[in-house]
Amino acid sequence: MSAFGDILEAMVRRVPGAVGAVFADWEGEPVDQFAHIEPLDIQLVGAHWGVVWSQATTRLGRHGLGAIEELLIEGERAIVMVRLVNEGYFVVLATKRDVHLGTALRELQRGADTLRREM
């Protein structure tokens, strides 16, 4: 596993209820991932949220509202958190619905910071 994969694995393991994480570029292409689900499934999560991230960033920028740093999407059975790593890269953390949100957000920030330093 690469250094990025090690960072993602540590992040997922520190969040009880985390399903997986993916580090991706602005197009949603995975750089690396770690998950308790199929690798393709977590890669698709990254790809889908990469599109959302890109579109939201573009639209907010057009209105002078600045860049997105973090997105949080709560679903009926899951939560998906997306955090900016640096220009053009983001990290996605997917969790079960009953995750401790404070822990997940703290570890997402910690993971993004660590990924940024490793780049």
Secondary structure, DSSP 8 states (H G I E B T S, - for coil): --HHHHHHHHHHHTSTTEEEEEEEETT--EEEEEESS-HHHHHHHHHHHHHHHHHHHHHHHHTT-----EEEEE-SSEEEEEEEEETTEEEEEEEETTS-HHHHHHHHHHHHHHHHHH-
